[in-house]
Amino acid sequence: MGICGWIILGGLAGWVASMIAGNNSRQGLIGNIIVGIVGSFIGGAVFNHFGGVGVTGLNLYSFGVATVGAVILLFIKKLLFGKA
């Protein structure tokens, strides 16, 4: 998957994850993209650990993996830094 695919997948996954975590208004576009891309790696590691497959390309399954990872990242961030 190319850089454009990572940006699109990261932006969408980060946006959905920020709505789930309740901090959508504070994150912005660049924040959503970064959270989504990092979340893709986290989600891939989690899914691989439990016998699944990580991000496979620009598809619905990969979007789900990236979103799960981004939600995990945002909840860890909230635990470490609070609501700030």
PyMOL commands that set and color helices and strands:
alter all, ss='L'
color gray80, all
select helices_A, chain A and resi 3-21+24-49+60-81
alter helices_A, ss='H'
color red, helices_A
deselect
rebuild
show_as cartoon
